[in-house]
Amino acid sequence: MATFFLIASCVAGIHPNARGENPVVFSRDILPILSENCFQCHGPDHKSREADLRLDTQEGALRKVDPVIVAGQSGQSELIERIISQDVDEVMPPPKSGKKLTQSQIDLLKRWIDQGAPWGKHWAFESPKAALPETIRDQSWPRNPIDQFILARLESENLGPSPEASKATLIRRVTLDLTGLPPTTAEVDAFLADPSPGAYEALVDRLLASPAYGERMATDWLDGARYADTNGYQNDFARTMWPWRDWLIHAFNDNQPFDQFVIDQIAGDLRPGATLAQKVATGFNRNNRTVTEAGSIDEEWRVENAVDRVETTSMVFMGLTLGCARCHDHKYDPISQREFYQFYGFFNSVNEKGVYTETRGNVPPLVRLYRPGEEERLKQLDDAIARAEQEEKAQKPDPAKPKQEKDKGETPLQKLRKEKAEFEKQILSTMVMEDLSTPRETFLLKRGRYEMPDQSQKLEPVVPACLPPMPADGPRNRLGLARWLVAPENPLTSRVAVNRFWQHHFGVGLVKTAENFGIQSELPSHPALLDWLAVEFIRSGWNTKAMHRLIVTSQTYRQSSTASPALLQRDPENRLLARGPHFRLNAEVVRDNALAIAGLLVQKLGGPSIRPYQPEGLWEELAGGAGEGPYVQDKGASLYRRGLYIYRKRTVPHPIMATFDAPSREICQVKRPRTNTPLQALELLNDVTYVEAARQFAQLMIDQGGPSPETRITYAYRRALARTPTAHELEILGKSLERYRQNYQSDPEAARKLIQHGESRVEANLDPAELAAYTAVAGVILNLDETVTLE
């Protein structure tokens, strides 16, 4: 049972209120219990409500007629009587629900009632407060306010922070974290040799200024935006949305203020005097799937597109699951079905169809992105067509004269029109948002069905009533919505954003349920810190780089990730943050890290998506080509570009991405799972990408690592892990190298096959058996847990 008490027990031992030490706080202690155990039958959804009892509102829970809660008297409250009843017909929750309150939860409810049953809002719907933490005993440890909040919590739990990680660990950690790439050996050496007090901060500033920073930050955002290179569904035709992806990378690198970043993506086209870049930014909400299958119903899929935008916008920016209110009132959050369709109204007037039958490529609305000379050439063709039309009109035969035989060849006008059509196919375009000049009428759809509009409920675009209202004089369109999202009084947007930043750096957010800040969310591990960060983010002018800098320069982030057995048992998920971050790299970074270590990575910013190595016949086997035919692998430098540029086919995700939990991007996803499977190790050892990387890495070991196995293995460790190997590691890998060498010397054909993987050059002057042996050792190093882990 996902209750607050169980969560709190895992996070911090026993919750203080279970021991009766502090006053009960409704939003923290009581609302999660009611939501988990009672709202299914006594919550916001009137259609599933039983006994005409609401426990999600103060008026319903503390009603005067036939009361179930008697404030100040838990012993006289029917709520408690029903919860502790032994009668299967009377006990609540009913046995068939599979829910049962713990004794600690029952005690909390009793104490709350005895204290007068004070009510309150869900914590995420209250405005964040920038309160400072309680006084801490160890004033020497904090480097910035983040550390004060963390240490205050640790001291309250009778715990202390971990020592600072080594400089070598820190440079690898923060470089992978901010850029998705490992530090070079030269960068490590320079950092280790710099004794200045501000060396680490200078390192962070350099990384934030790197173009690779924007690429790394964009990778996470692409998941939420459900970016891909194909339409999805059965046909899954190719589309061109990479210009939006490139806009995103530049927005992060340029440190565009987050409020403007949000407005551009939601409603850049509606800004006064909107620029081309602002229109391209609205591709955020054109990344949804597109139906091109014949026989599909246009209105059905137009509605689905609008619903997708509601779900994506609400989850990415507000951390809410509005989609749960499409067919009925939300089961847990105070959001009605009517409010869902009021929010839907913001996206109901996009100038698009629902179905583009057998249409390949992009579908309108579009903007063109002219390359040099293209716009001028198009104007020349238009002028030539206009002249040809005039000439043809002048040469039109007199109908009074005898009919002449028609010329069967193409006329000059036809040739020009054909030339223009072919030329226009070459002009780059991308899909954008654009509204109809006259908005569509919006109605509540019964049961969420497109063909069942309730004509009696015509709705205007409005935000949910549980949140602050939009300004009365503001526009009721996407621009008004976007401005409301980033208004200082909105309690969600800044909280959700800083929580995702924290998730990026520590592997899990202060709120673990990054996708859900509603009543079913996990409570923040450090509520005051979350609020302080949210307020600070707004105060900074929505400065994203400043927030990342604040987090990674904290002493909390700089802690060693090594944990004692006792600490691991007490806090296995590191929710108290008594140690530094430790989690597996995401799919793109696993690949980029290997390519960079091997010296293969090509760092070219932006451009069309790439098609690296992929098992032959995969598209045909899994999707019959899905409208594109066979997969055509790239050649040369494109094979070695960063993972975020890999072509994303929705129906057949690239296995090198899927194996390490990258989503298919069919729908919005703001948090990736992190699995640990044998398939991942098999991929690192056998996929051509990693075998080729191991061979190139081996060539570097031989060419640059010195004359002996020991110096070469040491070189490899410094390049891959930013540290030197231990004596034990040197011994194990040295013995392995000798064994591999003997095996390949006795089997030259196996050696030849191993080193021929991939298209990069094999150095002809190297002995194949020797290179194969070092390739095997390099493969082991690339497959180490430490290599694919941020620690």
ABEGO torsion letter per residue (X at the ends): XBBAAAAAAAAAEBBAAAAGABBBBAAAAAAAAAAAAAAAAABABAAABBGGBBAABAAAAABABGBABBBGBAAABAAAAAAABABAAABOBBAAAGBBBBAAAAAAAAAAAAAGGBBBBBAAABBBBBBBBBBBABAAABABAAAAAAAAAAAAAGBBBBBBBBAAAAAAAAAAAAAGBBBBAAAAAAAAABABAAAAAAAAAAAAABAAAAAAAAAAAAAAAGBBABAEEAAGBBBBAAAAAAAAAAAAAAGBBAAAAAAAAAAAAABBGBBAAAAAAAAAAAABBBBABBGBBAAAAAAAAAAAAAAAAAAAAAGBBAAAAAABBBAABBBBAAAAAAAAAAAAABBBBABBBGBBEBBOBBBBBBBBGAAAAAAAAAAAAAAAAAAAAAABBBAABBBBBBBABBBAAAAAAAAAAAAAAABBBBBBBBBBABBBBBBBBBGGBAABBBAABBBBBBBBAABBBBBAABBBBAAAAAAAAABAABAAAAAAAAAAAAAAAAGBBABABAABABAABBBBABAAAAAAAAAAAAAAGGBAAAAAAAAAABAAAABBABBBAAAAAABAAGAAGABBBBBBBBAAAAAAAAAAAAGABBBBBEEBBBBBBBBBGAAAAAAGGGGAEBBBBBBEAAAABBAAABBBBAABBBAAAAAAGBBAGABBBABBBBBBBAAAAAAAAABAAAAAAAAAAAAAAAAAAEABAAAAAAAAAAAAAGBBBBAAAAAAAAAAAAAAAAAAAABAAAAAAAAABEABBBBAABBAAAAAAAAAAAAAAAABAAAABBX
